[in-house]
């Protein structure tokens, strides 16, 4: 098996993930140590790798946190409509009670009673 710069480029992910066979890994490491351009590229990617891992770990933690709060958000939405209806009914009731009602005045009619 021949490992050259193109092979390294095609197999960078396997090299970083450790999925190469032991023989492929040994030959790839020998090439990287002897090739200046591959060595620089691997060194640059190795320096970036912890930053990328930290970024994805933070994203994963944030996604897990969002999932953990979803049930409470679900219940907040579930209770929002009935709570809003109760609040609207209370406001309507308060308005109706506060409006002064005018009792219709029944005019007193003189009823003439026959005198006996």
Residue pairs with C-beta under 8 A, 6 or more apart in sequence:
1 23
1 24
1 27
3 24
3 27
3 28
3 30
3 31
4 31
5 31
5 35
5 37
5 38
7 28
7 31
8 15
8 28
8 31
8 32
8 35
8 38
8 41
8 42
11 20
11 24
11 28
12 45
13 19
14 20
14 24
15 25
15 28
15 42
16 45
16 49
18 25
20 28
31 38
32 38
32 39
32 42
33 39
